[in-house]
């Protein structure tokens, strides 16, 4: 096998693993079908060649199994609630499919190259799947889940032609593989920087209290259930400016953590104390989290809360503070 063919097959595997993060079954199904429909399957000079020991990917039974699983995956991804369960279960399936897809094309028989390629394919598929999962959650939250089937169709429209083009056109596979590799690297780097610097300033989960939050049905007292307790504190040594006012920290400025969101602020932006869910006593929180928690505490009670409140309205032992605390904790 020529050097160029080996290189293009390697990046074809990378391209397939990236698409496996979006649709676990589609790349392997299309690879199997297109391999069998070429003129000389199994020939070293064929346009599509499989690695030694991976010939089973090009078998009829494998194509049939993947075809059934592909149909189930595509249909289930269009059904509300079922799609979220599918995404959680496929956290394991996507890396496995990506690993197989990455080593299926023939480019090297050396175990010293195939094992790293196997791990690379699994990692790329996992990164793409987690990124897709995050975008799905944000889309579902912004549209109340109405646009999830539309986004699923768009993913199908993206994956099918991309995989077919990558398999049939060597140069296209090379280019798509490079793009996938770059995107996976940028996504992983972005997640690392975001985690250490706390750059989740617009994260809607910060405002989500147990049974309360933005997007809640105020009449029923319901809400988002995204954050049920204080977040892990951001490593302050990576933070160079206040998370709220964006003042650069100097040698004289004190870095203060918000108890609820865990981000780092200057002392002026963490000047208020409030009762925090799951913790006892008053704790310092940033102004944004203070408003969110205070709004949760002031949220109207549900129907059952209203009935019980009317029964005990004359009870002098019930104080406003205790009522606020019950709403803050999302208790009925």
Beta strands, then each sheet from edge to edge (+ up, - down):
strand 1: 256-257
strand 2: 264-265
strand 3: 272-275
strand 4: 282-285
sheet 1: 1+ 2-
sheet 2: 3+ 4-
end
